[in-house]
């Protein structure tokens, strides 16, 4: 890729990631949410991966990092669901804004998101879905690019073998 | 009034992403500290233009956006790899 793109893309990716985070954080009261924000963050990462390539990419998403984020997102989502099941009898019950008076006040306050909307567990669900989506979409592109690199290296090796045989 | 929710979680998400920034020694393009300063200024300008999203009643800046860029830079500085 050209030098102009390489100078521009990394700073732009940081700003796009911030917009993705903002989309996740406003998902409970504005259009957007975990999937959309996570896709924006993954888009910024993919932007970098396409321009710099996997080896020189400034955002280094390792296998361990992606596995950890994916696991944290999935486990926390299920954990919030089970908390609702345990305290109210309904899976994913919104403990923070307990409309039916099923949950003790201490538990309601524990899960209350610190903002004036009092959306309960919805912002947390958005955040964990965002983590899962950003890692999932990034992993797909990383896998495709690694397969392409692998195929290119195989073709290069085959060409070298053919050249040696003809000589 | 500054609301804690987007500020705190914006910083955490930004910090996680910033901790993955790794400058490659093989790359011909290097980003000095001044480039991160330019990004910070641009981010502050963007946050001003976005306004008090998503609550529309707190500070004139988008606090989640500012917290996210500060988190990215903090993650980059602390896990400087």
gemmi code that builds the backbone of each chain (N, CA, C; Angstrom):
import gemmi

chains = {
    "A": [
        ("UNK", (0.842, -1.202, 0.000), (0.000, 0.000, 0.000), (0.879, 1.256, 0.000)),
        ("UNK", (0.287, 2.369, -0.411), (1.071, 3.597, -0.549), (1.403, 4.194, 0.819)),
        ("UNK", (2.452, 5.023, 0.829), (2.908, 5.639, 2.077), (1.850, 6.575, 2.654)),
        ("UNK", (1.125, 7.247, 1.763), (0.084, 8.186, 2.239), (-0.962, 7.428, 3.061)),
        ("UNK", (-1.378, 6.276, 2.531), (-2.364, 5.468, 3.269), (-1.793, 4.999, 4.597)),
        ("UNK", (-0.511, 4.586, 4.577), (0.079, 4.063, 5.809), (0.210, 5.144, 6.880)),
        ("UNK", (0.401, 6.389, 6.466), (0.482, 7.482, 7.447), (-0.909, 7.818, 7.987)),
        ("UNK", (-1.920, 7.723, 7.114), (-3.266, 8.179, 7.488), (-4.048, 7.150, 8.302)),
        ("UNK", (-3.882, 5.867, 7.975), (-4.850, 4.866, 8.443), (-4.779, 4.606, 9.944)),
        ("UNK", (-3.583, 4.535, 10.518), (-3.494, 4.204, 11.954), (-4.152, 5.273, 12.841)),
        ("UNK", (-3.857, 6.578, 12.649), (-4.582, 7.584, 13.453), (-6.084, 7.564, 13.198)),
        ("UNK", (-6.466, 7.376, 11.927), (-7.906, 7.326, 11.621), (-8.557, 6.134, 12.301)),
        ("UNK", (-7.844, 5.010, 12.348), (-8.406, 3.812, 12.985), (-8.662, 4.046, 14.469)),
        ("UNK", (-7.740, 4.785, 15.116), (-7.963, 5.083, 16.547), (-9.250, 5.878, 16.740)),
        ("UNK", (-9.480, 6.869, 15.861), (-10.683, 7.694, 15.990), (-11.948, 6.880, 15.672)),
        ("UNK", (-11.855, 5.992, 14.671), (-13.016, 5.148, 14.335), (-13.332, 4.215, 15.508)),
        ("UNK", (-12.282, 3.703, 16.162), (-12.511, 2.838, 17.325), (-13.228, 3.608, 18.434)),
        ("UNK", (-12.852, 4.886, 18.624), (-13.535, 5.705, 19.643), (-15.015, 5.875, 19.288)),
        ("UNK", (-15.305, 6.072, 17.993), (-16.710, 6.192, 17.575), (-17.463, 4.885, 17.839)),
        ("UNK", (-16.775, 3.757, 17.604), (-17.397, 2.456, 17.885), (-17.702, 2.303, 19.360)),
        ("UNK", (-16.754, 2.707, 20.205), (-16.966, 2.625, 21.658), (-18.145, 3.519, 22.060)),
        ("UNK", (-18.209, 4.719, 21.464), (-19.321, 5.635, 21.771), (-20.656, 5.028, 21.348)),
        ("UNK", (-20.664, 4.325, 20.209), (-21.890, 3.659, 19.746), (-22.321, 2.568, 20.724)),
        ("UNK", (-21.332, 1.821, 21.246), (-21.657, 0.787, 22.243), (-22.241, 1.433, 23.495)),
        ("UNK", (-21.626, 2.534, 23.948), (-22.033, 3.140, 25.221), (-23.402, 3.808, 25.148)),
        ("UNK", (-23.826, 4.217, 23.941), (-25.136, 4.857, 23.814), (-26.211, 3.905, 23.329)),
        ("UNK", (-25.884, 2.611, 23.257), (-26.790, 1.645, 22.626), (-28.112, 1.475, 23.327)),
        ("UNK", (-28.200, 1.790, 24.625), (-29.460, 1.553, 25.337), (-30.463, 2.673, 25.156)),
        ("UNK", (-30.037, 3.849, 24.631), (-31.005, 4.944, 24.450), (-30.935, 5.572, 23.065)),
        ("UNK", (-29.959, 5.215, 22.246), (-29.854, 5.784, 20.900), (-29.676, 4.636, 19.906)),
        ("UNK", (-29.846, 4.900, 18.609), (-29.578, 3.843, 17.624), (-28.137, 3.363, 17.738)),
        ("UNK", (-27.957, 2.074, 17.690), (-26.610, 1.515, 17.859), (-26.666, 0.412, 18.886)),
        ("UNK", (-25.537, 0.082, 19.439), (-25.487, -0.975, 20.442), (-24.237, -1.814, 20.288)),
        ("UNK", (-24.258, -2.978, 20.925), (-23.065, -3.813, 20.966), (-22.610, -4.287, 19.598)),
        ("UNK", (-23.549, -4.783, 18.778), (-23.148, -5.315, 17.470), (-22.610, -4.206, 16.574)),
        ("UNK", (-23.342, -3.100, 16.512), (-22.946, -2.023, 15.603), (-21.599, -1.419, 16.016)),
        ("UNK", (-21.450, -1.157, 17.318), (-20.194, -0.584, 17.803), (-19.040, -1.554, 17.638)),
        ("UNK", (-19.296, -2.835, 17.949), (-18.245, -3.842, 17.773), (-17.830, -3.961, 16.319)),
        ("UNK", (-18.811, -3.869, 15.396), (-18.500, -3.939, 13.969), (-17.680, -2.728, 13.535)),
        ("UNK", (-17.967, -1.549, 14.117), (-17.169, -0.356, 13.786), (-15.726, -0.519, 14.258)),
        ("UNK", (-15.548, -1.040, 15.474), (-14.184, -1.247, 15.992), (-13.463, -2.288, 15.136)),
        ("UNK", (-14.165, -3.384, 14.800), (-13.558, -4.398, 13.938), (-13.228, -3.812, 12.568)),
        ("UNK", (-14.094, -2.904, 12.079), (-13.827, -2.248, 10.798), (-12.539, -1.439, 10.835)),
        ("UNK", (-12.313, -0.748, 11.943), (-11.066, 0.014, 12.096), (-9.861, -0.928, 12.102)),
        ("UNK", (-10.005, -2.050, 12.801), (-8.905, -3.030, 12.827), (-8.655, -3.600, 11.426)),
        ("UNK", (-9.746, -3.918, 10.705), (-9.612, -4.496, 9.359), (-8.978, -3.476, 8.405)),
        ("UNK", (-9.366, -2.199, 8.571), (-8.760, -1.101, 7.805), (-7.230, -1.158, 7.944)),
        ("UNK", (-6.756, -1.283, 9.192), (-5.306, -1.372, 9.456), (-4.726, -2.652, 8.866)),
        ("UNK", (-5.444, -3.786, 9.033), (-4.910, -5.071, 8.574), (-4.753, -5.078, 7.052)),
        ("UNK", (-5.702, -4.451, 6.338), (-5.621, -4.427, 4.877), (-4.468, -3.540, 4.416)),
        ("UNK", (-4.290, -2.393, 5.075), (-3.277, -1.436, 4.614), (-1.867, -1.865, 5.027)),
        ("UNK", (-1.695, -2.294, 6.286), (-0.346, -2.606, 6.775), (0.023, -4.075, 6.591)),
        ("UNK", (-0.974, -4.931, 6.411), (-0.699, -6.368, 6.421), (-0.694, -6.869, 7.858)),
        ("UNK", (-0.765, -8.189, 8.009), (-0.872, -8.734, 9.371), (0.412, -8.537, 10.178)),
        ("UNK", (1.579, -8.630, 9.522), (2.826, -8.577, 10.289), (3.134, -7.172, 10.804)),
        ("UNK", (2.812, -6.149, 10.003), (3.155, -4.774, 10.388), (1.972, -4.040, 11.006)),
        ("UNK", (0.876, -4.734, 11.249), (-0.322, -4.073, 11.782), (-0.036, -3.510, 13.178)),
        ("UNK", (-0.269, -2.203, 13.387), (-0.012, -1.640, 14.731), (-0.946, -2.203, 15.805)),
        ("UNK", (-2.147, -2.625, 15.418), (-3.054, -3.275, 16.383), (-2.806, -4.779, 16.316)),
        ("UNK", (-2.125, -5.285, 17.316), (-1.721, -6.683, 17.305), (-2.713, -7.506, 18.121)),
        ("UNK", (-3.693, -8.115, 17.418), (-4.685, -8.966, 18.095), (-4.159, -10.397, 18.085)),
        ("UNK", (-3.569, -10.817, 19.188), (-3.018, -12.169, 19.246), (-4.135, -13.190, 19.478)),
        ("UNK", (-3.783, -14.456, 19.293), (-4.774, -15.523, 19.499), (-5.259, -15.526, 20.946)),
        ("UNK", (-4.321, -15.374, 21.904), (-4.697, -15.385, 23.322), (-5.626, -14.220, 23.661)),
        ("UNK", (-5.309, -13.039, 23.104), (-6.150, -11.864, 23.364), (-7.566, -12.093, 22.854)),
        ("UNK", (-7.652, -12.608, 21.616), (-8.992, -12.813, 21.036), (-9.762, -13.874, 21.810)),
        ("UNK", (-9.058, -14.938, 22.215), (-9.733, -15.985, 22.990), (-10.218, -15.425, 24.323)),
        ("UNK", (-9.402, -14.587, 24.967), (-9.785, -14.016, 26.262), (-10.995, -13.094, 26.120)),
        ("UNK", (-10.980, -12.216, 25.107), (-12.084, -11.267, 24.929), (-13.390, -12.000, 24.590)),
        ("UNK", (-13.262, -12.986, 23.704), (-14.445, -13.768, 23.315), (-15.033, -14.481, 24.543)),
        ("UNK", (-14.141, -15.044, 25.359), (-14.608, -15.780, 26.540), (-15.231, -14.834, 27.558)),
        ("UNK", (-14.584, -13.683, 27.787), (-15.122, -12.713, 28.745), (-16.508, -12.247, 28.300)),
        ("UNK", (-16.651, -11.930, 27.004), (-17.938, -11.469, 26.486), (-19.033, -12.516, 26.671)),
        ("UNK", (-18.734, -13.753, 26.278), (-19.757, -14.813, 26.351), (-20.095, -15.138, 27.805)),
        ("UNK", (-19.069, -15.293, 28.647), (-19.320, -15.687, 30.040), (-20.064, -14.591, 30.803)),
        ("UNK", (-19.689, -13.330, 30.562), (-20.357, -12.239, 31.272), (-21.821, -12.127, 30.850)),
        ("UNK", (-22.067, -12.339, 29.543), (-23.466, -12.305, 29.061), (-24.294, -13.392, 29.744)),
        ("UNK", (-23.746, -14.608, 29.737), (-24.458, -15.721, 30.379), (-24.576, -15.471, 31.887)),
        ("UNK", (-23.522, -14.899, 32.488), (-23.544, -14.603, 33.923), (-24.649, -13.625, 34.286)),
        ("UNK", (-24.824, -12.564, 33.466), (-25.910, -11.603, 33.720), (-27.270, -12.280, 33.579)),
        ("UNK", (-27.375, -13.156, 32.579), (-28.627, -13.897, 32.396), (-28.930, -14.780, 33.588)),
        ("UNK", (-27.889, -15.476, 34.062), (-28.097, -16.378, 35.204), (-28.399, -15.603, 36.481)),
        ("UNK", (-27.817, -14.384, 36.613), (-28.127, -13.554, 37.780), (-29.613, -13.213, 37.797)),
        ("UNK", (-30.152, -12.880, 36.611), (-31.591, -12.629, 36.520), (-32.409, -13.853, 36.884)),
        ("UNK", (-31.952, -15.015, 36.393), (-32.654, -16.271, 36.686), (-32.632, -16.570, 38.179)),
        ("UNK", (-31.487, -16.303, 38.819), (-31.327, -16.619, 40.242), (-32.169, -15.698, 41.122)),
        ("UNK", (-32.175, -14.394, 40.806), (-32.847, -13.442, 41.693), (-34.319, -13.222, 41.366)),
        ("UNK", (-34.750, -13.529, 40.129), (-36.155, -13.257, 39.788), (-36.885, -14.457, 39.209)),
        ("UNK", (-36.113, -15.467, 38.755), (-36.740, -16.628, 38.136), (-36.825, -16.524, 36.622)),
        ("UNK", (-36.352, -15.394, 36.049), (-36.398, -15.214, 34.592), (-34.991, -14.984, 34.074)),
        ("UNK", (-34.598, -15.748, 33.033), (-33.272, -15.574, 32.442), (-33.177, -14.189, 31.797)),
        ("UNK", (-32.041, -13.486, 32.033), (-31.783, -12.133, 31.513), (-32.777, -11.094, 32.048)),
        ("UNK", (-33.360, -11.326, 33.207), (-34.246, -10.331, 33.827), (-33.430, -9.068, 34.136)),
        ("UNK", (-34.017, -7.907, 33.854), (-33.271, -6.660, 34.025), (-33.228, -6.270, 35.503)),
        ("UNK", (-32.202, -6.726, 36.194), (-32.119, -6.551, 37.644), (-32.023, -5.096, 38.074)),
        ("UNK", (-31.383, -4.268, 37.245), (-31.144, -2.877, 37.648), (-32.403, -2.030, 37.661)),
        ("UNK", (-33.351, -2.305, 36.792), (-34.625, -1.553, 36.780), (-35.754, -2.555, 37.003)),
        ("UNK", (-35.869, -2.990, 38.207), (-36.788, -4.062, 38.561), (-38.229, -3.559, 38.575)),
        ("UNK", (-38.929, -3.708, 37.422), (-40.276, -3.144, 37.278), (-41.315, -3.890, 38.111)),
        ("UNK", (-41.094, -5.180, 38.350), (-42.117, -5.993, 39.015), (-41.857, -6.172, 40.506)),
        ("UNK", (-40.806, -5.531, 41.040), (-40.526, -5.618, 42.469), (-40.135, -7.001, 42.940)),
        ("UNK", (-39.443, -7.753, 42.070), (-39.075, -9.122, 42.419), (-37.700, -9.218, 43.078)),
        ("UNK", (-36.882, -8.182, 42.882), (-35.476, -8.264, 43.264), (-35.213, -7.371, 44.475)),
        ("UNK", (-34.402, -7.827, 45.453), (-34.080, -6.972, 46.608), (-33.387, -5.678, 46.176)),
        ("UNK", (-33.589, -4.618, 46.958), (-33.056, -3.295, 46.592), (-31.540, -3.313, 46.477)),
        ("UNK", (-30.869, -4.072, 47.340), (-29.402, -4.115, 47.304), (-28.906, -4.659, 45.969)),
        ("UNK", (-29.600, -5.690, 45.456), (-29.197, -6.285, 44.171), (-29.495, -5.307, 43.033)),
        ("UNK", (-30.643, -4.605, 43.116), (-30.973, -3.607, 42.080), (-29.890, -2.541, 41.995)),
        ("UNK", (-29.448, -2.052, 43.162), (-28.423, -1.014, 43.170), (-27.089, -1.545, 42.667)),
        ("UNK", (-26.815, -2.810, 42.951), (-25.553, -3.413, 42.523), (-25.439, -3.426, 41.007)),
        ("UNK", (-26.546, -3.708, 40.308), (-26.527, -3.825, 38.852), (-26.909, -2.519, 38.152)),
        ("UNK", (-27.171, -1.471, 38.905), (-27.627, -0.223, 38.293), (-26.462, 0.462, 37.585)),
        ("UNK", (-26.604, 0.702, 36.277), (-25.566, 1.379, 35.498), (-25.514, 2.853, 35.913)),
        ("UNK", (-24.335, 3.398, 36.191), (-24.260, 4.765, 36.742), (-24.534, 5.849, 35.704)),
        ("UNK", (-25.779, 6.025, 35.347), (-26.169, 7.109, 34.443), (-27.599, 7.541, 34.788)),
        ("UNK", (-28.101, 8.642, 34.227), (-29.436, 9.124, 34.628), (-30.584, 8.307, 34.047)),
        ("UNK", (-30.306, 7.410, 33.089), (-31.375, 6.651, 32.431), (-31.786, 5.457, 33.285)),
        ("UNK", (-30.844, 4.923, 34.090), (-31.085, 3.716, 34.899), (-31.580, 2.565, 34.023)),
        ("UNK", (-30.779, 2.226, 33.041), (-31.180, 1.183, 32.095), (-30.866, -0.211, 32.606)),
        ("UNK", (-30.363, -0.313, 33.806), (-30.119, -1.633, 34.390), (-28.977, -2.367, 33.726)),
        ("UNK", (-29.242, -3.618, 33.281), (-28.152, -4.434, 32.735), (-27.985, -4.255, 31.228)),
        ("UNK", (-28.844, -3.459, 30.579), (-28.759, -3.332, 29.111), (-27.399, -2.783, 28.655)),
        ("UNK", (-26.861, -1.701, 29.283), (-25.541, -1.228, 28.845), (-24.442, -2.274, 29.021)),
        ("UNK", (-24.518, -3.062, 30.080), (-23.515, -4.117, 30.279), (-23.622, -5.162, 29.166)),
        ("UNK", (-24.842, -5.523, 28.805), (-25.024, -6.498, 27.720), (-24.449, -5.944, 26.424)),
        ("UNK", (-24.687, -4.634, 26.165), (-24.121, -4.008, 24.964), (-22.604, -4.101, 24.964)),
        ("UNK", (-21.995, -3.812, 26.108), (-20.528, -3.826, 26.193), (-19.986, -5.231, 25.914)),
        ("UNK", (-20.604, -6.241, 26.503), (-20.083, -7.605, 26.316), (-20.363, -8.123, 24.899)),
        ("UNK", (-21.517, -7.770, 24.334), (-21.779, -8.129, 22.940), (-20.766, -7.423, 22.031)),
        ("UNK", (-20.465, -6.158, 22.347), (-19.464, -5.419, 21.568), (-18.114, -6.106, 21.573)),
        ("UNK", (-17.688, -6.589, 22.739), (-16.406, -7.311, 22.829), (-16.429, -8.552, 21.934)),
        ("UNK", (-17.524, -9.300, 22.010), (-17.627, -10.533, 21.219), (-17.602, -10.229, 19.720)),
        ("UNK", (-18.342, -9.205, 19.315), (-18.452, -8.914, 17.883), (-17.135, -8.384, 17.333)),
        ("UNK", (-16.477, -7.502, 18.095), (-15.220, -6.943, 17.574), (-14.180, -8.039, 17.390)),
        ("UNK", (-14.138, -8.975, 18.317), (-13.172, -10.073, 18.195), (-13.595, -11.051, 17.097)),
        ("UNK", (-14.895, -11.345, 17.022), (-15.371, -12.310, 16.030), (-15.110, -11.849, 14.606)),
        ("UNK", (-15.474, -10.599, 14.293), (-15.280, -10.107, 12.927), (-13.794, -9.964, 12.600)),
        ("UNK", (-13.003, -9.516, 13.602), (-11.556, -9.398, 13.367), (-10.946, -10.770, 13.106)),
        ("UNK", (-11.399, -11.783, 13.853), (-10.839, -13.136, 13.706), (-11.112, -13.687, 12.316)),
        ("UNK", (-12.293, -13.389, 11.763), (-12.621, -13.866, 10.414), (-11.615, -13.308, 9.404)),
        ("UNK", (-11.370, -11.986, 9.493), (-10.462, -11.351, 8.532), (-9.026, -11.839, 8.743)),
        ("UNK", (-8.613, -12.001, 10.009), (-7.264, -12.512, 10.283), (-7.104, -13.910, 9.680)),
        ("UNK", (-8.139, -14.751, 9.844), (-8.070, -16.112, 9.293), (-7.959, -16.077, 7.775)),
        ("UNK", (-8.768, -15.240, 7.113), (-8.699, -15.138, 5.646), (-7.319, -14.673, 5.199)),
        ("UNK", (-6.767, -13.658, 5.892), (-5.464, -13.120, 5.474), (-4.353, -14.136, 5.711)),
        ("UNK", (-4.457, -14.910, 6.797), (-3.431, -15.929, 7.053), (-3.506, -17.040, 6.008)),
        ("UNK", (-4.713, -17.424, 5.605), (-4.870, -18.448, 4.565), (-4.260, -17.953, 3.258)),
        ("UNK", (-4.521, -16.659, 2.944), (-3.983, -16.080, 1.700), (-2.448, -16.068, 1.745)),
        ("UNK", (-1.880, -15.659, 2.888), (-0.420, -15.667, 3.029), (0.125, -17.073, 2.847)),
        ("UNK", (-0.563, -18.043, 3.455), (-0.134, -19.438, 3.378), (-0.169, -19.932, 1.937)),
        ("UNK", (-1.247, -19.596, 1.207), (-1.365, -20.029, -0.191), (-0.302, -19.366, -1.049)),
        ("UNK", (-0.042, -18.063, -0.788), (0.991, -17.359, -1.554), (2.363, -17.995, -1.327)),
        ("UNK", (2.653, -18.339, -0.061), (3.965, -18.933, 0.230), (4.080, -20.319, -0.406)),
        ("UNK", (2.949, -21.071, -0.453), (2.951, -22.383, -1.115), (3.226, -22.238, -2.608)),
        ("UNK", (2.566, -21.239, -3.239), (2.768, -21.018, -4.675), (4.212, -20.624, -4.967)),
        ("UNK", (4.789, -19.778, -4.102), (6.185, -19.365, -4.286), (7.112, -20.567, -4.183)),
        ("UNK", (6.865, -21.428, -3.201), (7.701, -22.622, -3.029), (7.563, -23.553, -4.233)),
        ("UNK", (6.327, -23.694, -4.749), (6.112, -24.563, -5.919), (6.826, -24.005, -7.145)),
        ("UNK", (6.774, -22.672, -7.322), (7.477, -22.050, -8.454), (8.977, -22.279, -8.364)),
        ("UNK", (9.529, -22.141, -7.155), (10.969, -22.348, -6.976), (11.350, -23.794, -7.295)),
        ("UNK", (10.522, -24.736, -6.866), (10.779, -26.152, -7.170), (10.759, -26.406, -8.673)),
        ("UNK", (9.766, -25.796, -9.363), (9.677, -25.968, -10.823), (10.910, -25.405, -11.513)),
        ("UNK", (11.355, -24.221, -11.054), (12.541, -23.603, -11.656), (13.769, -24.485, -11.466)),
        ("UNK", (13.909, -25.050, -10.256), (15.060, -25.916, -9.992), (15.015, -27.158, -10.875)),
        ("UNK", (13.816, -27.722, -11.060), (13.680, -28.929, -11.886), (14.019, -28.655, -13.347)),
        ("UNK", (13.581, -27.494, -13.866), (13.864, -27.167, -15.277), (15.339, -26.898, -15.498)),
        ("UNK", (15.999, -26.286, -14.465), (17.438, -26.034, -14.601), (18.206, -27.349, -14.557)),
    ],
    "B": [
        ("UNK", (-22.872, 18.201, 34.671), (-22.528, 17.070, 35.525), (-21.985, 15.920, 34.675)),
        ("UNK", (-20.902, 15.370, 35.146), (-20.266, 14.280, 34.407), (-20.862, 12.940, 34.848)),
        ("UNK", (-21.410, 12.177, 33.888), (-21.974, 10.873, 34.231), (-20.895, 9.796, 34.179)),
        ("UNK", (-20.900, 8.941, 35.180), (-19.818, 7.972, 35.341), (-19.859, 6.829, 34.319)),
        ("UNK", (-21.057, 6.408, 33.909), (-21.184, 5.207, 33.086), (-20.322, 5.217, 31.832)),
        ("UNK", (-20.611, 6.129, 30.883), (-19.831, 6.114, 29.643), (-18.364, 6.482, 29.861)),
        ("UNK", (-18.095, 7.313, 30.867), (-16.705, 7.713, 31.116), (-15.876, 6.508, 31.557)),
        ("UNK", (-16.395, 5.781, 32.508), (-15.664, 4.631, 33.061), (-15.513, 3.517, 32.023)),
        ("UNK", (-16.621, 3.134, 31.413), (-16.559, 2.000, 30.488), (-15.913, 2.384, 29.155)),
        ("UNK", (-16.023, 3.660, 28.761), (-15.286, 4.124, 27.580), (-13.797, 4.021, 27.804)),
        ("UNK", (-13.353, 4.392, 28.997), (-11.920, 4.295, 29.317), (-11.476, 2.828, 29.313)),
        ("UNK", (-12.280, 1.958, 29.916), (-11.880, 0.534, 29.994), (-11.782, -0.074, 28.586)),
        ("UNK", (-12.803, 0.163, 27.748), (-12.766, -0.399, 26.392), (-11.597, 0.176, 25.592)),
        ("UNK", (-11.373, 1.492, 25.736), (-10.244, 2.118, 25.043), (-8.912, 1.573, 25.539)),
        ("UNK", (-8.830, 1.338, 26.832), (-7.586, 0.818, 27.422), (-7.273, -0.575, 26.877)),
        ("UNK", (-8.313, -1.403, 26.766), (-8.118, -2.765, 26.227), (-7.590, -2.688, 24.794)),
        ("UNK", (-8.178, -1.791, 23.978), (-7.731, -1.680, 22.586), (-6.333, -1.050, 22.505)),
        ("UNK", (-6.090, -0.035, 23.341), (-4.782, 0.632, 23.321), (-3.655, -0.279, 23.762)),
        ("UNK", (-3.982, -1.230, 24.630), (-2.930, -2.150, 25.106), (-2.460, -3.079, 23.992)),
        ("UNK", (-3.199, -3.154, 22.879), (-2.806, -4.033, 21.768), (-1.979, -3.307, 20.725)),
        ("UNK", (-1.738, -2.016, 20.906), (-0.925, -1.273, 19.925), (0.525, -1.695, 20.078)),
        ("UNK", (1.115, -2.113, 18.967), (2.485, -2.610, 18.999), (3.209, -2.082, 17.767)),
        ("UNK", (4.237, -1.280, 17.974), (4.973, -0.749, 16.828), (5.931, -1.810, 16.304)),
        ("UNK", (5.818, -2.088, 15.009), (6.647, -3.131, 14.401), (8.016, -2.559, 14.039)),
        ("UNK", (9.124, -3.191, 14.468), (10.451, -2.681, 14.121), (10.766, -2.816, 12.634)),
        ("UNK", (10.081, -3.752, 11.940), (10.345, -3.948, 10.507), (9.653, -2.894, 9.647)),
        ("UNK", (8.641, -2.222, 10.206), (7.863, -1.277, 9.413), (8.671, -0.016, 9.095)),
        ("UNK", (8.428, 0.518, 7.878), (9.118, 1.765, 7.498), (8.410, 2.983, 8.077)),
        ("UNK", (7.174, 2.809, 8.505), (6.393, 3.926, 9.045), (6.455, 3.874, 10.568)),
        ("UNK", (6.915, 4.978, 11.178), (6.932, 5.054, 12.640), (6.082, 6.233, 13.077)),
        ("UNK", (5.378, 6.045, 14.175), (4.513, 7.103, 14.694), (5.126, 7.658, 15.976)),
        ("UNK", (5.714, 8.867, 15.919), (6.300, 9.458, 17.124), (5.223, 9.982, 18.068)),
        ("UNK", (5.670, 10.508, 19.216), (4.707, 11.013, 20.219), (3.857, 12.140, 19.637)),
        ("UNK", (4.460, 12.957, 18.767), (3.719, 14.094, 18.213), (2.496, 13.635, 17.424)),
        ("UNK", (2.577, 12.469, 16.768), (1.415, 11.995, 16.003), (0.265, 11.620, 16.935)),
        ("UNK", (0.607, 11.060, 18.107), (-0.444, 10.738, 19.079), (-1.064, 12.025, 19.641)),
        ("UNK", (-0.235, 13.067, 19.765), (-0.740, 14.360, 20.242), (-1.748, 14.936, 19.240)),
        ("UNK", (-1.418, 14.805, 17.953), (-2.331, 15.283, 16.902), (-3.653, 14.503, 16.958)),
        ("UNK", (-3.554, 13.187, 17.175), (-4.765, 12.355, 17.279), (-5.618, 12.817, 18.464)),
        ("UNK", (-4.951, 13.132, 19.584), (-5.690, 13.586, 20.773), (-6.423, 14.893, 20.496)),
        ("UNK", (-5.740, 15.830, 19.826), (-6.377, 17.115, 19.504), (-7.554, 16.898, 18.548)),
        ("UNK", (-7.331, 16.057, 17.537), (-8.412, 15.757, 16.583), (-9.595, 15.095, 17.299)),
        ("UNK", (-9.292, 14.216, 18.261), (-10.358, 13.528, 19.001), (-11.148, 14.525, 19.853)),
        ("UNK", (-10.446, 15.463, 20.485), (-11.146, 16.476, 21.290), (-12.061, 17.323, 20.411)),
        ("UNK", (-11.580, 17.658, 19.206), (-12.397, 18.439, 18.273), (-13.626, 17.634, 17.843)),
        ("UNK", (-13.407, 16.335, 17.552), (-14.542, 15.483, 17.169), (-15.548, 15.381, 18.308)),
        ("UNK", (-15.039, 15.217, 19.540), (-15.943, 15.097, 20.695), (-16.752, 16.376, 20.883)),
        ("UNK", (-16.123, 17.512, 20.612), (-16.833, 18.798, 20.700), (-17.930, 18.874, 19.642)),
        ("UNK", (-17.608, 18.409, 18.426), (-18.586, 18.444, 17.343), (-19.738, 17.449, 17.579)),
        ("UNK", (-19.421, 16.275, 18.169), (-20.477, 15.291, 18.458), (-21.431, 15.844, 19.507)),
        ("UNK", (-20.892, 16.564, 20.483), (-21.734, 17.150, 21.525), (-21.966, 16.174, 22.663)),
        ("UNK", (-22.934, 16.457, 23.528), (-23.106, 15.636, 24.742), (-23.817, 14.310, 24.477)),
        ("UNK", (-23.332, 13.550, 23.512), (-23.893, 12.223, 23.209), (-23.460, 11.239, 24.290)),
        ("UNK", (-24.230, 10.299, 24.774), (-25.593, 9.958, 24.353), (-26.675, 10.539, 25.257)),
        ("UNK", (-26.315, 11.307, 26.290), (-27.362, 11.743, 27.237), (-27.902, 13.137, 26.945)),
        ("UNK", (-27.156, 13.939, 26.178), (-27.605, 15.253, 25.708), (-27.798, 16.285, 26.813)),
        ("UNK", (-27.416, 15.979, 28.034), (-27.634, 16.952, 29.108), (-26.383, 17.203, 29.954)),
        ("UNK", (-25.326, 16.433, 29.755), (-24.172, 16.588, 30.659), (-23.177, 17.596, 30.082)),
        ("UNK", (-21.955, 17.204, 29.878), (-20.905, 18.137, 29.447), (-21.051, 18.462, 27.955)),
        ("UNK", (-20.463, 19.568, 27.482), (-20.562, 19.889, 26.043), (-19.784, 18.930, 25.152)),
        ("UNK", (-18.887, 18.120, 25.728), (-18.132, 17.127, 24.961), (-18.823, 15.766, 25.050)),
        ("UNK", (-18.553, 14.896, 24.059), (-18.979, 13.498, 24.164), (-17.999, 12.799, 25.113)),
        ("UNK", (-18.438, 12.605, 26.345), (-17.505, 12.114, 27.374), (-17.015, 10.694, 27.095)),
        ("UNK", (-17.887, 9.863, 26.520), (-17.473, 8.501, 26.181), (-16.357, 8.498, 25.146)),
        ("UNK", (-16.458, 9.397, 24.185), (-15.449, 9.498, 23.123), (-14.112, 9.950, 23.710)),
        ("UNK", (-14.155, 10.982, 24.552), (-12.915, 11.493, 25.168), (-12.296, 10.422, 26.062)),
        ("UNK", (-13.138, 9.736, 26.852), (-12.617, 8.683, 27.730), (-11.992, 7.566, 26.909)),
        ("UNK", (-12.597, 7.255, 25.740), (-12.065, 6.174, 24.906), (-10.692, 6.534, 24.344)),
        ("UNK", (-10.522, 7.762, 23.852), (-9.209, 8.129, 23.273), (-8.158, 8.208, 24.384)),
        ("UNK", (-8.563, 8.702, 25.571), (-7.613, 8.723, 26.696), (-7.249, 7.290, 27.091)),
        ("UNK", (-8.234, 6.386, 27.066), (-7.967, 4.980, 27.374), (-7.020, 4.350, 26.367)),
        ("UNK", (-7.220, 4.642, 25.074), (-6.334, 4.086, 24.040), (-4.901, 4.577, 24.261)),
        ("UNK", (-4.755, 5.888, 24.506), (-3.410, 6.436, 24.712), (-2.797, 5.899, 26.010)),
        ("UNK", (-3.612, 5.760, 27.061), (-3.099, 5.214, 28.327), (-2.652, 3.769, 28.147)),
        ("UNK", (-3.449, 2.983, 27.421), (-3.071, 1.600, 27.156), (-1.792, 1.512, 26.355)),
        ("UNK", (-1.639, 2.408, 25.373), (-0.415, 2.446, 24.558), (0.793, 2.795, 25.427)),
        ("UNK", (0.627, 3.785, 26.328), (1.763, 4.234, 27.151), (2.130, 3.164, 28.185)),
        ("UNK", (1.116, 2.582, 28.829), (1.403, 1.627, 29.924), (1.933, 0.308, 29.380)),
        ("UNK", (1.309, -0.208, 28.298), (1.769, -1.487, 27.698), (2.603, -1.188, 26.469)),
        ("UNK", (3.497, -0.252, 26.541), (4.275, 0.177, 25.367), (5.121, -0.991, 24.856)),
        ("UNK", (4.653, -1.608, 23.744), (5.344, -2.797, 23.255), (5.923, -2.571, 21.872)),
    ],
}
model = gemmi.Model(1)
for chain_id, residues in chains.items():
    chain = gemmi.Chain(chain_id)
    for i, (resn, *xyz) in enumerate(residues, 1):
        res = gemmi.Residue()
        res.name, res.seqid = resn, gemmi.SeqId(i, " ")
        for name, pos in zip(("N", "CA", "C"), xyz):
            atom = gemmi.Atom()
            atom.name, atom.element = name, gemmi.Element(name[0])
            atom.pos, atom.b_iso = gemmi.Position(*pos), 0.0
            res.add_atom(atom)
        chain.add_residue(res)
    model.add_chain(chain)
structure = gemmi.Structure()
structure.add_model(model)
structure.setup_entities()
